[in-house]
Amino acid sequence: MARYSSQPDFAHDNTATAGILLGNLGTPDAPTAPALRRYLGEFLSDPRIVEMPRWAWKLILHGVILRIRPPRAARAYRSVWTPEGSPLLAISRQQRDAFAKLLQLRNPAPLRVALGMRYGTPSIASALEELRKANVRRILILPLYPQYSATTTASTFDAIADVLRTWRWLPELRMVNHYHDHPAYISAVANSITRYWQEHGEPERLMFSFHGLPRRYLLAGDPYHCECHKSARLIAEHLGLSDEMWQLAFQSRFGREEWLKPYADHTLKDWAKQGTKNVHVVCPGFAADCLETLEEIDMQNREVFLSAGGERFGYIPALNTHASHIEMMAALAAEHAQGWPEVGSDWNAEQLADEAQQRRQRALEMGAER
């Protein structure tokens, strides 16, 4: 027998509305080894992240990785931790608030925006519960992953499905699978690069660095690799860059198997040894700055380049809360929520409230309890 949540899903006088679930990867609660052990345990237990037999991976994960990696990862997190906590979480909350404010200005209906991280807190389950308590009956899922991958976008769907299987009355769902070639996204990244160059000058070479994946995921059919290449190409074309000035690379390898190439750190070292003195790196796959951009790119890879003979290294920040990024999110929401009354011009709060009361009265007359 199905086990449903004990909270009622329906009341006759409720006025249904729509909501948007913003998603991102997540972050540990603190830059400590115990917090990293919990976070990595959840993250690395996801079968979308590590595709190998569960029994074998559990032995490796609990017997080796979670014994060794948490203290090392905690040190890395401490190097970027802020008074507001994790950079990713702090920026994501700011994105949520700015996005909700913009939607409030543009839509007649009170669209609700909730933030849910795939791993850690606030969880996807808590975000969905927040929307349910607001009587949201139509949910647009917006994972902030420009390029689709089974490890990110599909994993978000898995987590949502796990929660909704406990709901008796399912909401209408729509999901933004990717936006790697959306004109507003391409323009926002290109303009962020231009702004940085206006302040710091142009480099000799520009690197587009994306998070890596095992190469076998590409061979199995994951489109991520191709979408990264298309994003980089479109951004470079928008900027009018010559082929010699820019290159795509992949960062954040883990383990010994082959990952998507070229590797960012190897490429930066090669550039320096070949005589390139001034480089900039941008990470278009990251909607918010986080450990992988602030510590891995702007600290570790900066050191790689400078130690190999480079002289100037610039990291171009993620889109974060820039107005163009929030505008892009609103454009995606408008496109994917077409046909919903909350994003049209027909929303009439007084009329809907009156209809809800009439509906409740009819239900009571027929013997309903509420």
Residue pairs with C-beta under 8 A, 6 or more apart in sequence:
2 165
3 166
4 166
4 167
4 168
5 166
5 167
5 168
7 132
9 132
9 167
9 168
9 169
10 169
11 360
11 370
12 356
12 359
12 360
12 362
12 363
12 364
12 368
12 370
13 356
13 357
13 359
13 360
14 135
14 356
15 135
15 349
15 352
15 353
15 356
16 135
16 136
16 137
16 138
17 109
17 110
17 111
17 112
17 134
17 135
17 136
17 137
17 138
17 342
18 109
18 111
18 112
18 136
18 137
18 138
18 139
18 140
18 337
18 340
18 342
18 343
19 111
19 112
19 113
19 114
19 131
19 134
19 136
19 138
19 139
19 140
20 99
20 103
20 111
20 112
20 113
20 114
20 139
20 140
20 141
20 142
20 333
21 114
21 115
21 116
21 124
21 127
21 128
21 131
21 139
21 140
21 141
21 142
21 160
22 92
22 95
22 96
22 99
22 113
22 114
22 115
22 116
22 142
22 144
22 329
23 115
23 116
23 117
23 118
23 124
23 127
23 141
23 142
23 143
23 144
23 156
24 88
24 92
24 115
24 117
24 118
24 143
24 144
24 145
24 287
24 288
25 88
25 117
25 118
25 119
25 152
25 290
26 39
26 43
26 88
26 117
26 118
26 119
26 120
26 121
27 39
27 85
27 86
27 88
27 89
27 117
27 120
27 290
27 291
28 35
28 36
28 38
28 39
28 74
28 77
28 86
28 120
29 35
29 38
29 39
29 120
29 121
31 74
31 75
31 77
31 78
31 81
32 74
33 70
33 71
33 74
34 70
35 74
36 69
36 70
36 71
36 73
36 74
36 77
37 66
37 70
39 119
39 120
40 65
40 66
40 69
40 70
40 73
41 61
41 66
42 119
42 120
43 49
43 119
44 50
44 61
44 65
44 66
45 61
46 118
46 119
46 155
46 158
47 54
48 150
48 151
48 154
48 155
48 158
49 151
49 155
50 57
50 61
51 214
51 216
51 217
51 220
76 291
76 295
76 296
77 86
77 291
77 295
79 295
79 299
80 87
80 290
80 291
80 294
80 295
81 87
82 90
84 90
86 290
87 288
87 289
87 290
87 291
87 294
88 288
88 289
88 290
88 291
89 117
91 288
91 289
91 318
91 320
91 321
92 115
92 117
92 144
92 288
93 115
94 320
94 321
95 144
95 287
95 288
95 320
95 321
95 325
95 326
95 329
96 113
96 114
96 115
98 321
98 326
99 113
99 326
99 329
99 330
100 111
100 112
100 113
102 326
102 327
102 330
103 111
103 113
103 330
103 333
104 110
104 111
106 330
107 342
107 343
107 347
108 342
108 344
108 345
108 347
109 341
109 342
109 343
109 347
109 349
111 342
111 343
112 130
112 131
112 134
112 136
114 127
114 128
114 130
114 131
115 122
115 127
116 122
116 123
116 124
116 125
116 126
116 127
116 128
117 123
117 124
118 124
118 152
118 155
118 156
118 159
124 156
124 159
124 160
124 163
125 159
125 163
128 139
128 160
128 163
128 164
131 139
131 171
132 167
132 171
136 171
137 171
137 172
138 171
138 172
138 174
138 337
138 340
138 342
139 171
139 172
139 173
139 174
140 174
140 175
140 176
140 333
140 336
140 337
141 156
141 157
141 160
141 173
141 174
141 175
141 176
142 176
142 329
142 332
142 333
142 336
143 152
143 153
143 156
143 175
143 176
144 287
144 288
144 329
145 152
145 153
145 156
145 178
145 285
145 287
146 178
146 179
146 180
146 185
146 227
146 231
146 284
146 285
146 287
147 178
147 180
147 210
147 224
147 227
147 228
147 231
147 285
148 154
148 177
148 178
148 180
148 223
148 224
148 227
149 213
149 217
149 222
149 223
149 224
150 217
150 222
151 213
151 217
151 222
151 224
153 177
153 178
157 175
160 173
164 170
164 171
174 336
174 337
175 336
176 332
176 336
178 227
179 185
179 328
179 332
180 227
180 228
180 230
180 231
181 227
181 230
181 231
181 234
182 328
182 331
182 332
184 324
184 327
184 328
184 331
184 332
185 231
185 328
186 231
186 234
186 235
186 238
187 238
187 324
188 319
188 322
188 324
188 325
188 327
188 328
189 231
189 235
189 282
189 284
189 319
190 235
190 238
190 239
191 324
192 282
192 316
192 317
192 319
192 322
192 324
193 206
193 235
193 239
193 280
193 282
193 316
194 239
196 280
196 314
196 316
196 317
197 280
200 280
200 314
203 278
203 279
203 280
203 312
203 314
204 245
204 276
204 277
204 278
204 279
205 245
205 246
205 247
205 271
205 276
205 278
205 279
205 280
206 236
206 241
206 245
206 246
206 247
206 279
206 280
206 281
206 282
207 246
207 247
207 248
207 249
207 264
207 267
207 268
207 279
207 280
207 281
207 282
208 228
208 231
208 232
208 235
208 236
208 246
208 247
208 248
208 249
208 282
208 283
208 284
209 248
209 249
209 250
209 251
209 264
209 281
209 282
209 283
209 297
209 301
210 228
210 232
210 248
210 249
210 250
210 251
210 283
210 284
210 285
211 250
211 251
211 252
211 285
211 286
211 292
212 250
212 251
212 252
212 253
212 259
212 260
212 263
213 222
213 224
213 225
213 250
213 259
213 260
214 255
214 257
214 258
214 259
214 260
215 257
215 258
215 259
215 260
215 261
216 257
216 258
217 224
218 224
218 225
218 260
225 260
228 248
228 250
228 285
229 248
231 284
231 285
232 246
232 248
232 284
235 284
236 245
236 246
247 262
247 267
248 262
249 262
249 263
249 264
249 267
250 259
250 260
250 261
250 262
250 263
250 264
251 263
251 264
251 265
251 283
251 292
251 296
251 297
251 301
252 292
252 296
253 259
253 263
264 281
264 297
264 301
265 300
265 301
265 304
268 279
268 281
268 301
268 304
268 305
268 308
268 310
269 304
269 305
269 308
271 279
271 305
271 310
272 305
272 306
272 308
272 309
272 310
273 308
273 309
275 309
276 310
277 309
277 310
277 311
277 312
278 310
278 311
278 312
278 313
278 314
279 305
279 310
279 312
279 313
279 314
280 313
280 314
280 315
280 316
281 297
281 301
281 313
281 314
281 315
281 316
282 315
282 316
283 292
283 293
283 297
283 318
286 292
286 293
286 318
287 318
287 319
287 320
287 325
288 318
288 319
288 320
289 317
289 318
289 320
290 318
293 315
293 317
293 318
297 315
298 315
301 313
302 313
302 315
305 313
306 313
319 325
319 328
333 343
334 343
337 343
341 347
360 368
360 370
